[in-house]
Amino acid sequence: MTLEQKTNEILSELSKVIIGQDEFLRHLLIAFISGGHVLMEGVPGLGKTLTAKALAKVVEADCKRVQFTPDLMPADIIGTNVFNAKEAEFRLKKGPVFTNVLLADEINRTPPKTQSALLEAMEERSVTIDGETMKLDEPFFVIATQNPVEYEGTYPLPEAQLDRFLMKLYVGYIPQEGEDQMLRGYEGNYTGAHARIESLNTVLTRAELAEIRKEAAAVKVNEGILHYITGITFATRQSLQIMLGASPRASIALLLCARTNAAMNGRDFVVPEDVVDIALPVLRHRIILRPETHASGINADTALMNVIRKVEIPR
């Protein structure tokens, strides 16, 4: 079965509990197959936690959740060595990072020191405890959620942490028709969307995931597309609206996601539309706008679209 067919199955299952968020789910799946991590932003009650649990169920993965709070310590995430008095030795107590899908809930509720505890795990797929480095199992996918930064009691993520996320996805309100459909599910003895996760089918095994990742990696990218990708990232560094442009890691992220996007569209080659489709979620958290840009009411997505429109599209 091709990557296109398999991803359509996954999206079909996820849409049974995540209603009216088709584009969001598609971008989430692109990030998962590409091997990156996702930062979700949205007000409470939009299904961010539900999405993580549903994805883990559908792709045959273990899932653990960490509620980030102001008093959370790094050891609470990665684990620590605990002295066993009975056997007079230290034993490793693994933290929740030892899983396949890690839901870092409200990551901006905890100080930067604890947020940074995820850095090594996200980038190197390993953790170091008391000098001992341990590899994490594949797949390892971090879904971090945060409320908008203007809410009280939040700590903005450091730039180094933000750059580790392959995508930043906004979770918005669904159309009224979708909310109507969601409410119809509460008729009778229905107990909520979380209870329906157990009824979802597992449609992707770990062996199949490895195969479709190989298929995505084999998608062809010609010189014109490569130049188009770097043209976009270079243009963000020269824009008068942007103070800090996208890093070289952003160019790599665009390439990886464009390949996966092309394969999900049934092609073995990348076209410019594949790049544009994923440009905003890949780049929006990797730039810093100038103060006067903010003051004029322009957000990151608008500034990026202004940049992308000026980059020559390869023929």
BELLINMO-V629049 format. One record per backbone hydrogen bond with DSSP energy under -0.5 kcal/mol. NH is the residue of the N-H (numbers start at 1). CO is the residue of the C=O. Records with the same first field share a line. If there is no record, write none. Layout:
NH=CO ; CO
This chain:
6=2
7=3
8=4
9=5
10=6
11=7
12=8
13=9
14=10
15=11
16=13
17=14
18=14
19=17
21=18
25=21
26=22
27=23
28=24
29=25
30=26
31=27
32=28
33=29
34=30
35=31 ; 32
36=31
38=142
39=167
40=38 ; 144
41=169
42=146
46=43
51=47
52=48
53=49
54=50
55=51
56=52
57=53
58=54
59=55
60=57
61=56
64=101
66=103
68=66 ; 105
72=69
76=73
77=74
78=74
79=75
80=93
82=80 ; 91
84=89
85=83
88=84
89=84
91=82
93=80
94=92
95=78
96=76
97=77
98=95
99=97
100=62
101=62
102=100 ; 141
103=64 ; 101
104=102 ; 143
105=66 ; 103
107=104 ; 145
109=106
110=107
114=111
115=111
116=112
117=114
118=115
119=116
122=118
123=119
124=120
125=120 ; 121
126=120
127=134
129=132
132=129
133=131
134=127
136=125
141=100
143=102 ; 141
144=38 ; 142
145=104
146=40
151=148
154=151
155=108
162=158
163=159
164=161
165=162
166=37
167=37
168=281
169=39
171=41
172=170
179=175
180=176
181=177
182=178
183=179
184=180
185=181 ; 182
186=183
187=184
190=187
195=192
196=192 ; 193
197=193 ; 194
199=196
200=197
203=58 ; 201
204=58
209=205
210=206
211=207
212=208
213=209
214=210
215=211
216=212
217=213
218=214
219=216
220=268
226=222
227=223
228=224
229=225
230=226
231=227
232=228
233=229
234=230
235=231
236=232
237=233 ; 234
238=234 ; 235
239=235
242=239
243=288
244=288
250=247
251=247
252=248
253=249
254=250
255=251
256=252
257=253
258=254
259=255
260=256
261=257
262=258
263=259
264=260
265=261
266=263
267=262
270=220
274=271
275=271
276=272
277=273
278=274 ; 275
279=275 ; 276
280=276
282=278
283=279
284=280
286=283
288=244
290=241
293=290
294=290
295=291
296=292
297=294
298=293
303=299
304=300
305=301
306=302
307=303
308=304
309=305
310=306 ; 307
311=307 ; 308
